[in-house]
Amino acid sequence: MEAATVPELAAKLGISAANLEKTVERYRQGMDKGVDEEFGRKDSRFSRIDKAPYYGAKISPASQTTYGGIKIDLKGRALTPEGKVIPGLYASGEAAAQYGQGVSIGVILGKLAADSAADDIAKAK
């Protein structure tokens, strides 16, 4: 959405104008100091947000989950339908059967799969 002022943008987004103005002001102050204290960024590709037009989008976090895929063990190793490890095959994220656990478990299982693969490669040498 596009607006001529920050309060107008807030109205279009259906959010508090006072809160958006405070957020923009905190961002501007961070840009002046060279560090975004709220998020720890030390630089930004973006401007100080000083002139119109102002742009915004209302988004909501969502989690995409799968209820099928490659069955894996707790080390991220792919399993046969009988539950035996398939050597050298690892899976995580949407490719793996996560039973609706979402993004967090995908990240965790991805790390476990990578660690398992590294261990298996080291053992093979």
N, CA, C and O atoms as a GROMACS GRO file, in nm:
protein
  500
    1MET      N    1   0.084  -0.118   0.000
    1MET     CA    2   0.000   0.000   0.000
    1MET      C    3   0.088   0.124   0.000
    1MET      O    4   0.202   0.122   0.048
    2GLU      N    5   0.036   0.228  -0.053
    2GLU     CA    6   0.109   0.354  -0.064
    2GLU      C    7   0.028   0.464   0.003
    2GLU      O    8  -0.094   0.466  -0.005
    3ALA      N    9   0.100   0.556   0.069
    3ALA     CA   10   0.033   0.667   0.137
    3ALA      C   11   0.124   0.789   0.137
    3ALA      O   12   0.246   0.778   0.125
    4ALA      N   13   0.061   0.905   0.152
    4ALA     CA   14   0.135   1.031   0.155
    4ALA      C   15   0.194   1.061   0.292
    4ALA      O   16   0.290   1.137   0.304
    5THR      N   17   0.136   1.000   0.397
    5THR     CA   18   0.186   1.023   0.533
    5THR      C   19   0.191   0.890   0.608
    5THR      O   20   0.128   0.792   0.567
    6VAL      N   21   0.266   0.887   0.716
    6VAL     CA   22   0.273   0.767   0.800
    6VAL      C   23   0.137   0.736   0.862
    6VAL      O   24   0.096   0.620   0.859
    7PRO      N   25   0.065   0.835   0.919
    7PRO     CA   26  -0.068   0.805   0.973
    7PRO      C   27  -0.165   0.753   0.866
    7PRO      O   28  -0.247   0.665   0.895
    8GLU      N   29  -0.157   0.806   0.746
    8GLU     CA   30  -0.244   0.758   0.638
    8GLU      C   31  -0.211   0.613   0.604
    8GLU      O   32  -0.301   0.533   0.579
    9LEU      N   33  -0.081   0.579   0.603
    9LEU     CA   34  -0.040   0.440   0.578
    9LEU      C   35  -0.095   0.348   0.687
    9LEU      O   36  -0.144   0.239   0.658
   10ALA      N   37  -0.085   0.392   0.811
   10ALA     CA   38  -0.138   0.312   0.922
   10ALA      C   39  -0.287   0.287   0.905
   10ALA      O   40  -0.335   0.176   0.926
   11ALA      N   41  -0.360   0.390   0.865
   11ALA     CA   42  -0.504   0.375   0.845
   11ALA      C   43  -0.533   0.273   0.735
   11ALA      O   44  -0.623   0.190   0.749
   12LYS      N   45  -0.457   0.279   0.626
   12LYS     CA   46  -0.477   0.184   0.516
   12LYS      C   47  -0.444   0.042   0.559
   12LYS      O   48  -0.505  -0.054   0.512
   13LEU      N   49  -0.347   0.029   0.649
   13LEU     CA   50  -0.308  -0.103   0.696
   13LEU      C   51  -0.396  -0.154   0.810
   13LEU      O   52  -0.392  -0.271   0.845
   14GLY      N   53  -0.477  -0.063   0.866
   14GLY     CA   54  -0.564  -0.101   0.977
   14GLY      C   55  -0.489  -0.122   1.107
   14GLY      O   56  -0.526  -0.206   1.189
   15ILE      N   57  -0.383  -0.043   1.125
   15ILE     CA   58  -0.303  -0.052   1.248
   15ILE      C   59  -0.299   0.084   1.317
   15ILE      O   60  -0.341   0.184   1.260
   16SER      N   61  -0.247   0.086   1.438
   16SER     CA   62  -0.240   0.208   1.516
   16SER      C   63  -0.142   0.308   1.453
   16SER      O   64  -0.024   0.278   1.433
   17ALA      N   65  -0.192   0.427   1.423
   17ALA     CA   66  -0.106   0.532   1.368
   17ALA      C   67   0.001   0.572   1.469
   17ALA      O   68   0.116   0.595   1.431
   18ALA      N   69  -0.036   0.580   1.596
   18ALA     CA   70   0.062   0.619   1.700
   18ALA      C   71   0.175   0.516   1.708
   18ALA      O   72   0.292   0.553   1.718
   19ASN      N   73   0.140   0.388   1.703
   19ASN     CA   74   0.243   0.285   1.709
   19ASN      C   75   0.334   0.286   1.587
   19ASN      O   76   0.455   0.271   1.599
   20LEU      N   77   0.275   0.304   1.469
   20LEU     CA   78   0.358   0.308   1.348
   20LEU      C   79   0.448   0.430   1.350
   20LEU      O   80   0.565   0.420   1.312
   21GLU      N   81   0.397   0.544   1.393
   21GLU     CA   82   0.480   0.664   1.400
   21GLU      C   83   0.596   0.644   1.499
   21GLU      O   84   0.708   0.687   1.472
   22LYS      N   85   0.570   0.580   1.613
   22LYS     CA   86   0.677   0.552   1.711
   22LYS      C   87   0.781   0.459   1.650
   22LYS      O   88   0.901   0.479   1.668
   23THR      N   89   0.735   0.357   1.578
   23THR     CA   90   0.827   0.262   1.515
   23THR      C   91   0.915   0.331   1.412
   23THR      O   92   1.036   0.309   1.408
   24VAL      N   93   0.854   0.414   1.328
   24VAL     CA   94   0.930   0.488   1.225
   24VAL      C   95   1.030   0.581   1.292
   24VAL      O   96   1.144   0.593   1.246
   25GLU      N   97   0.990   0.647   1.400
   25GLU     CA   98   1.081   0.738   1.470
   25GLU      C   99   1.199   0.662   1.531
   25GLU      O  100   1.313   0.709   1.524
   26ARG      N  101   1.173   0.544   1.590
   26ARG     CA  102   1.283   0.463   1.645
   26ARG      C  103   1.379   0.422   1.533
   26ARG      O  104   1.501   0.422   1.551
   27TYR      N  105   1.323   0.387   1.418
   27TYR     CA  106   1.406   0.350   1.304
   27TYR      C  107   1.491   0.469   1.259
   27TYR      O  108   1.610   0.454   1.234
   28ARG      N  109   1.431   0.586   1.250
   28ARG     CA  110   1.505   0.707   1.210
   28ARG      C  111   1.618   0.737   1.307
   28ARG      O  112   1.729   0.770   1.266
   29GLN      N  113   1.590   0.726   1.437
   29GLN     CA  114   1.694   0.751   1.538
   29GLN      C  115   1.808   0.651   1.523
   29GLN      O  116   1.925   0.688   1.536
   30GLY      N  117   1.775   0.527   1.496
   30GLY     CA  118   1.878   0.427   1.475
   30GLY      C  119   1.963   0.458   1.353
   30GLY      O  120   2.085   0.443   1.356
   31MET      N  121   1.898   0.503   1.246
   31MET     CA  122   1.971   0.541   1.125
   31MET      C  123   2.066   0.658   1.155
   31MET      O  124   2.177   0.662   1.104
   32ASP      N  125   2.020   0.752   1.239
   32ASP     CA  126   2.104   0.866   1.276
   32ASP      C  127   2.227   0.821   1.354
   32ASP      O  128   2.336   0.876   1.336
   33LYS      N  129   2.211   0.720   1.441
   33LYS     CA  130   2.321   0.669   1.522
   33LYS      C  131   2.409   0.570   1.446
   33LYS      O  132   2.521   0.542   1.487
   34GLY      N  133   2.356   0.518   1.335
   34GLY     CA  134   2.431   0.418   1.259
   34GLY      C  135   2.409   0.276   1.309
   34GLY      O  136   2.478   0.184   1.265
   35VAL      N  137   2.314   0.256   1.400
   35VAL     CA  138   2.283   0.121   1.448
   35VAL      C  139   2.134   0.113   1.481
   35VAL      O  140   2.078   0.202   1.545
   36ASP      N  141   2.074   0.006   1.437
   36ASP     CA  142   1.933  -0.020   1.469
   36ASP      C  143   1.931  -0.098   1.599
   36ASP      O  144   1.952  -0.219   1.600
   37GLU      N  145   1.906  -0.029   1.710
   37GLU     CA  146   1.911  -0.092   1.841
   37GLU      C  147   1.803  -0.197   1.860
   37GLU      O  148   1.820  -0.290   1.938
   38GLU      N  149   1.692  -0.184   1.789
   38GLU     CA  150   1.583  -0.280   1.804
   38GLU      C  151   1.618  -0.416   1.744
   38GLU      O  152   1.583  -0.519   1.801
   39PHE      N  153   1.686  -0.416   1.630
   39PHE     CA  154   1.717  -0.541   1.562
   39PHE      C  155   1.866  -0.567   1.549
   39PHE      O  156   1.905  -0.671   1.496
   40GLY      N  157   1.950  -0.476   1.595
   40GLY     CA  158   2.094  -0.497   1.594
   40GLY      C  159   2.162  -0.477   1.459
   40GLY      O  160   2.279  -0.511   1.443
   41ARG      N  161   2.090  -0.421   1.362
   41ARG     CA  162   2.154  -0.396   1.232
   41ARG      C  163   2.248  -0.277   1.244
   41ARG      O  164   2.216  -0.177   1.309
   42LYS      N  165   2.364  -0.289   1.181
   42LYS     CA  166   2.462  -0.181   1.187
   42LYS      C  167   2.458  -0.093   1.063
   42LYS      O  168   2.512   0.017   1.063
   43ASP      N  169   2.394  -0.141   0.959
   43ASP     CA  170   2.378  -0.059   0.839
   43ASP      C  171   2.251  -0.107   0.769
   43ASP      O  172   2.194  -0.210   0.803
   44SER      N  173   2.211  -0.031   0.672
   44SER     CA  174   2.089  -0.066   0.602
   44SER      C  175   2.096  -0.014   0.460
   44SER      O  176   2.155   0.091   0.433
   45ARG      N  177   2.036  -0.089   0.370
   45ARG     CA  178   2.027  -0.045   0.231
   45ARG      C  179   1.916   0.057   0.216
   45ARG      O  180   1.905   0.124   0.113
   46PHE      N  181   1.834   0.070   0.318
   46PHE     CA  182   1.716   0.154   0.308
   46PHE      C  183   1.744   0.294   0.361
   46PHE      O  184   1.835   0.317   0.440
   47SER      N  185   1.663   0.386   0.314
   47SER     CA  186   1.679   0.525   0.356
   47SER      C  187   1.622   0.545   0.496
   47SER      O  188   1.574   0.451   0.559
   48ARG      N  189   1.629   0.664   0.541
   48ARG     CA  190   1.586   0.702   0.675
   48ARG      C  191   1.434   0.711   0.689
   48ARG      O  192   1.385   0.737   0.799
   49ILE      N  193   1.360   0.691   0.584
   49ILE     CA  194   1.213   0.699   0.582
   49ILE      C  195   1.169   0.841   0.620
   49ILE      O  196   1.099   0.861   0.719
   50ASP      N  197   1.211   0.938   0.540
   50ASP     CA  198   1.181   1.078   0.568
   50ASP      C  199   1.083   1.142   0.473
   50ASP      O  200   1.030   1.249   0.504
   51LYS      N  201   1.058   1.081   0.359
   51LYS     CA  202   0.972   1.150   0.263
   51LYS      C  203   0.876   1.054   0.195
   51LYS      O  204   0.903   0.935   0.179
   52ALA      N  205   0.764   1.109   0.157
   52ALA     CA  206   0.660   1.032   0.088
   52ALA      C  207   0.706   0.999  -0.053
   52ALA      O  208   0.794   1.066  -0.107
   53PRO      N  209   0.650   0.900  -0.111
   53PRO     CA  210   0.542   0.818  -0.058
   53PRO      C  211   0.595   0.713   0.040
   53PRO      O  212   0.711   0.670   0.032
   54TYR      N  213   0.509   0.672   0.132
   54TYR     CA  214   0.540   0.567   0.229
   54TYR      C  215   0.471   0.439   0.183
   54TYR      O  216   0.357   0.442   0.136
   55TYR      N  217   0.540   0.329   0.198
   55TYR     CA  218   0.486   0.201   0.154
   55TYR      C  219   0.480   0.104   0.271
   55TYR      O  220   0.565   0.107   0.360
   56GLY      N  221   0.380   0.020   0.271
   56GLY     CA  222   0.368  -0.081   0.375
   56GLY      C  223   0.282  -0.196   0.327
   56GLY      O  224   0.204  -0.182   0.233
   57ALA      N  225   0.297  -0.309   0.393
   57ALA     CA  226   0.215  -0.426   0.364
   57ALA      C  227   0.184  -0.495   0.494
   57ALA      O  228   0.270  -0.509   0.580
   58LYS      N  229   0.062  -0.537   0.509
   58LYS     CA  230   0.023  -0.611   0.628
   58LYS      C  231   0.044  -0.759   0.600
   58LYS      O  232  -0.014  -0.814   0.505
   59ILE      N  233   0.126  -0.823   0.681
   59ILE     CA  234   0.151  -0.965   0.663
   59ILE      C  235   0.128  -1.036   0.794
   59ILE      O  236   0.134  -0.976   0.902
   60SER      N  237   0.101  -1.162   0.785
   60SER     CA  238   0.082  -1.244   0.904
   60SER      C  239   0.172  -1.366   0.891
   60SER      O  240   0.179  -1.427   0.784
   61PRO      N  241   0.240  -1.403   0.998
   61PRO     CA  242   0.324  -1.522   0.990
   61PRO      C  243   0.238  -1.645   0.971
   61PRO      O  244   0.128  -1.655   1.023
   62ALA      N  245   0.291  -1.739   0.895
   62ALA     CA  246   0.221  -1.865   0.872
   62ALA      C  247   0.324  -1.977   0.866
   62ALA      O  248   0.440  -1.955   0.833
   63SER      N  249   0.280  -2.092   0.898
   63SER     CA  250   0.367  -2.208   0.895
   63SER      C  251   0.312  -2.309   0.797
   63SER      O  252   0.195  -2.347   0.803
   64GLN      N  253   0.397  -2.351   0.707
   64GLN     CA  254   0.357  -2.452   0.611
   64GLN      C  255   0.408  -2.585   0.662
   64GLN      O  256   0.525  -2.598   0.696
   65THR      N  257   0.322  -2.682   0.669
   65THR     CA  258   0.364  -2.812   0.721
   65THR      C  259   0.328  -2.921   0.622
   65THR      O  260   0.235  -2.907   0.543
   66THR      N  261   0.404  -3.028   0.628
   66THR     CA  262   0.376  -3.144   0.546
   66THR      C  263   0.334  -3.259   0.634
   66THR      O  264   0.376  -3.268   0.750
   67TYR      N  265   0.254  -3.344   0.580
   67TYR     CA  266   0.209  -3.462   0.654
   67TYR      C  267   0.249  -3.589   0.580
   67TYR      O  268   0.189  -3.695   0.600
   68GLY      N  269   0.348  -3.578   0.497
   68GLY     CA  270   0.396  -3.692   0.421
   68GLY      C  271   0.539  -3.665   0.383
   68GLY      O  272   0.598  -3.565   0.424
   69GLY      N  273   0.594  -3.753   0.306
   69GLY     CA  274   0.732  -3.735   0.262
   69GLY      C  275   0.818  -3.849   0.308
   69GLY      O  276   0.769  -3.955   0.348
   70ILE      N  277   0.947  -3.827   0.303
   70ILE     CA  278   1.044  -3.930   0.337
   70ILE      C  279   1.045  -3.951   0.488
   70ILE      O  280   1.058  -3.855   0.564
   71LYS      N  281   1.032  -4.074   0.529
   71LYS     CA  282   1.040  -4.104   0.672
   71LYS      C  283   1.187  -4.098   0.713
   71LYS      O  284   1.274  -4.151   0.644
   72ILE      N  285   1.213  -4.034   0.827
   72ILE     CA  286   1.351  -4.018   0.876
   72ILE      C  287   1.361  -4.059   1.021
   72ILE      O  288   1.261  -4.069   1.093
   73ASP      N  289   1.486  -4.082   1.063
   73ASP     CA  290   1.509  -4.108   1.205
   73ASP      C  291   1.550  -3.978   1.273
   73ASP      O  292   1.548  -3.872   1.210
   74LEU      N  293   1.588  -3.984   1.400
   74LEU     CA  294   1.622  -3.863   1.474
   74LEU      C  295   1.754  -3.799   1.431
   74LEU      O  296   1.788  -3.691   1.478
   75LYS      N  297   1.827  -3.865   1.343
   75LYS     CA  298   1.950  -3.807   1.289
   75LYS      C  299   1.928  -3.753   1.148
   75LYS      O  300   2.023  -3.712   1.082
   76GLY      N  301   1.803  -3.753   1.103
   76GLY     CA  302   1.772  -3.701   0.970
   76GLY      C  303   1.804  -3.800   0.859
   76GLY      O  304   1.801  -3.762   0.742
   77ARG      N  305   1.834  -3.925   0.892
   77ARG     CA  306   1.866  -4.025   0.791
   77ARG      C  307   1.736  -4.081   0.733
   77ARG      O  308   1.642  -4.111   0.807
   78ALA      N  309   1.732  -4.094   0.601
   78ALA     CA  310   1.613  -4.148   0.535
   78ALA      C  311   1.599  -4.296   0.568
   78ALA      O  312   1.698  -4.369   0.580
   79LEU      N  313   1.473  -4.339   0.582
   79LEU     CA  314   1.445  -4.478   0.617
   79LEU      C  315   1.364  -4.546   0.508
   79LEU      O  316   1.287  -4.482   0.436
   80THR      N  317   1.383  -4.676   0.496
   80THR     CA  318   1.300  -4.757   0.406
   80THR      C  319   1.163  -4.772   0.470
   80THR      O  320   1.145  -4.738   0.586
   81PRO      N  321   1.065  -4.824   0.395
   81PRO     CA  322   0.934  -4.849   0.456
   81PRO      C  323   0.942  -4.945   0.575
   81PRO      O  324   0.854  -4.946   0.661
   82GLU      N  325   1.047  -5.026   0.579
   82GLU     CA  326   1.065  -5.118   0.691
   82GLU      C  327   1.138  -5.054   0.809
   82GLU      O  328   1.156  -5.117   0.912
   83GLY      N  329   1.180  -4.929   0.794
   83GLY     CA  330   1.247  -4.858   0.902
   83GLY      C  331   1.398  -4.872   0.904
   83GLY      O  332   1.462  -4.837   1.004
   84LYS      N  333   1.457  -4.924   0.797
   84LYS     CA  334   1.604  -4.939   0.791
   84LYS      C  335   1.664  -4.813   0.728
   84LYS      O  336   1.607  -4.753   0.638
   85VAL      N  337   1.781  -4.774   0.779
   85VAL     CA  338   1.852  -4.655   0.728
   85VAL      C  339   1.895  -4.678   0.584
   85VAL      O  340   1.946  -4.784   0.550
   86ILE      N  341   1.874  -4.577   0.498
   86ILE     CA  342   1.924  -4.578   0.361
   86ILE      C  343   2.058  -4.505   0.364
   86ILE      O  344   2.059  -4.382   0.379
   87PRO      N  345   2.169  -4.576   0.351
   87PRO     CA  346   2.301  -4.513   0.363
   87PRO      C  347   2.319  -4.394   0.267
   87PRO      O  348   2.290  -4.404   0.148
   88GLY      N  349   2.367  -4.282   0.322
   88GLY     CA  350   2.398  -4.164   0.242
   88GLY      C  351   2.280  -4.077   0.204
   88GLY      O  352   2.299  -3.979   0.132
   89LEU      N  353   2.159  -4.110   0.248
   89LEU     CA  354   2.042  -4.030   0.213
   89LEU      C  355   1.984  -3.965   0.339
   89LEU      O  356   1.950  -4.034   0.435
   90TYR      N  357   1.974  -3.833   0.336
   90TYR     CA  358   1.925  -3.755   0.449
   90TYR      C  359   1.812  -3.665   0.401
   90TYR      O  360   1.806  -3.630   0.283
   91ALA      N  361   1.723  -3.630   0.490
   91ALA     CA  362   1.610  -3.544   0.451
   91ALA      C  363   1.569  -3.457   0.568
   91ALA      O  364   1.589  -3.491   0.684
   92SER      N  365   1.510  -3.342   0.533
   92SER     CA  366   1.457  -3.250   0.634
   92SER      C  367   1.359  -3.158   0.566
   92SER      O  368   1.338  -3.165   0.445
   93GLY      N  369   1.298  -3.072   0.644
   93GLY     CA  370   1.207  -2.972   0.589
   93GLY      C  371   1.086  -3.036   0.524
   93GLY      O  372   1.037  -3.139   0.570
   94GLU      N  373   1.038  -2.974   0.417
   94GLU     CA  374   0.917  -3.020   0.353
   94GLU      C  375   0.933  -3.156   0.286
   94GLU      O  376   0.834  -3.223   0.257
   95ALA      N  377   1.058  -3.198   0.261
   95ALA     CA  378   1.081  -3.328   0.198
   95ALA      C  379   1.062  -3.443   0.298
   95ALA      O  380   1.043  -3.557   0.257
   96ALA      N  381   1.069  -3.413   0.425
   96ALA     CA  382   1.062  -3.517   0.527
   96ALA      C  383   0.924  -3.522   0.592
   96ALA      O  384   0.854  -3.420   0.604
   97ALA      N  385   0.886  -3.640   0.634
   97ALA     CA  386   0.760  -3.657   0.705
   97ALA      C  387   0.775  -3.597   0.844
   97ALA      O  388   0.840  -3.656   0.931
   98GLN      N  389   0.715  -3.481   0.866
   98GLN     CA  390   0.732  -3.410   0.993
   98GLN      C  391   0.608  -3.416   1.079
   98GLN      O  392   0.610  -3.369   1.193
   99TYR      N  393   0.503  -3.470   1.029
   99TYR     CA  394   0.380  -3.483   1.106
   99TYR      C  395   0.331  -3.350   1.161
   99TYR      O  396   0.291  -3.340   1.277
  100GLY      N  397   0.335  -3.247   1.076
  100GLY     CA  398   0.274  -3.120   1.111
  100GLY      C  399   0.352  -3.033   1.208
  100GLY      O  400   0.292  -2.945   1.272
  101GLN      N  401   0.481  -3.052   1.222
  101GLN     CA  402   0.557  -2.975   1.320
  101GLN      C  403   0.604  -2.840   1.267
  101GLN      O  404   0.641  -2.754   1.347
  102GLY      N  405   0.604  -2.818   1.139
  102GLY     CA  406   0.632  -2.687   1.084
  102GLY      C  407   0.779  -2.654   1.069
  102GLY      O  408   0.866  -2.741   1.070
  103VAL      N  409   0.805  -2.525   1.055
  103VAL     CA  410   0.936  -2.474   1.020
  103VAL      C  411   1.042  -2.504   1.126
  103VAL      O  412   1.153  -2.543   1.092
  104SER      N  413   1.009  -2.488   1.252
  104SER     CA  414   1.110  -2.506   1.358
  104SER      C  415   1.173  -2.644   1.354
  104SER      O  416   1.295  -2.657   1.362
  105ILE      N  417   1.091  -2.747   1.341
  105ILE     CA  418   1.145  -2.882   1.339
  105ILE      C  419   1.227  -2.905   1.213
  105ILE      O  420   1.322  -2.983   1.214
  106GLY      N  421   1.189  -2.838   1.102
  106GLY     CA  422   1.267  -2.850   0.979
  106GLY      C  423   1.408  -2.798   0.997
  106GLY      O  424   1.504  -2.857   0.947
  107VAL      N  425   1.421  -2.687   1.068
  107VAL     CA  426   1.553  -2.630   1.094
  107VAL      C  427   1.634  -2.724   1.183
  107VAL      O  428   1.751  -2.750   1.157
  108ILE      N  429   1.571  -2.772   1.287
  108ILE     CA  430   1.640  -2.861   1.381
  108ILE      C  431   1.682  -2.990   1.311
  108ILE      O  432   1.797  -3.033   1.324
  109LEU      N  433   1.589  -3.052   1.238
  109LEU     CA  434   1.622  -3.177   1.170
  109LEU      C  435   1.724  -3.155   1.058
  109LEU      O  436   1.805  -3.243   1.030
  110GLY      N  437   1.721  -3.039   0.996
  110GLY     CA  438   1.823  -3.008   0.896
  110GLY      C  439   1.962  -3.005   0.957
  110GLY      O  440   2.057  -3.057   0.898
  111LYS      N  441   1.974  -2.944   1.073
  111LYS     CA  442   2.102  -2.940   1.144
  111LYS      C  443   2.145  -3.081   1.184
  111LYS      O  444   2.262  -3.118   1.168
  112LEU      N  445   2.051  -3.159   1.237
  112LEU     CA  446   2.084  -3.297   1.275
  112LEU      C  447   2.127  -3.379   1.154
  112LEU      O  448   2.223  -3.457   1.163
  113ALA      N  449   2.058  -3.363   1.042
  113ALA     CA  450   2.094  -3.437   0.921
  113ALA      C  451   2.232  -3.398   0.872
  113ALA      O  452   2.311  -3.484   0.833
  114ALA      N  453   2.263  -3.269   0.874
  114ALA     CA  454   2.395  -3.224   0.831
  114ALA      C  455   2.504  -3.278   0.923
  114ALA      O  456   2.609  -3.322   0.876
  115ASP      N  457   2.480  -3.274   1.053
  115ASP     CA  458   2.578  -3.329   1.148
  115ASP      C  459   2.596  -3.479   1.128
  115ASP      O  460   2.708  -3.529   1.134
  116SER      N  461   2.485  -3.551   1.105
  116SER     CA  462   2.492  -3.695   1.083
  116SER      C  463   2.570  -3.727   0.957
  116SER      O  464   2.653  -3.819   0.955
  117ALA      N  465   2.544  -3.652   0.851
  117ALA     CA  466   2.616  -3.673   0.726
  117ALA      C  467   2.765  -3.650   0.744
  117ALA      O  468   2.847  -3.728   0.695
  118ALA      N  469   2.800  -3.544   0.815
  118ALA     CA  470   2.942  -3.516   0.841
  118ALA      C  471   3.007  -3.627   0.921
  118ALA      O  472   3.120  -3.667   0.892
  119ASP      N  473   2.936  -3.678   1.021
  119ASP     CA  474   2.988  -3.790   1.102
  119ASP      C  475   3.006  -3.913   1.017
  119ASP      O  476   3.108  -3.981   1.027
  120ASP      N  477   2.907  -3.944   0.932
  120ASP     CA  478   2.915  -4.062   0.847
  120ASP      C  479   3.031  -4.051   0.748
  120ASP      O  480   3.100  -4.150   0.722
  121ILE      N  481   3.052  -3.933   0.692
  121ILE     CA  482   3.163  -3.912   0.598
  121ILE      C  483   3.296  -3.929   0.670
  121ILE      O  484   3.388  -3.992   0.617
  122ALA      N  485   3.307  -3.875   0.789
  122ALA     CA  486   3.432  -3.889   0.867
  122ALA      C  487   3.460  -4.034   0.900
  122ALA      O  488   3.576  -4.077   0.895
  123LYS      N  489   3.359  -4.110   0.934
  123LYS     CA  490   3.375  -4.253   0.966
  123LYS      C  491   3.416  -4.333   0.845
  123LYS      O  492   3.490  -4.431   0.857
  124ALA      N  493   3.369  -4.292   0.726
  124ALA     CA  494   3.398  -4.365   0.602
  124ALA      C  495   3.543  -4.346   0.557
  124ALA      O  496   3.594  -4.426   0.479
  125LYS      N  497   3.607  -4.242   0.604
  125LYS     CA  498   3.746  -4.214   0.560
  125LYS      C  499   3.847  -4.302   0.626
  125LYS      O  500   3.966  -4.291   0.599
   0.00000   0.00000   0.00000
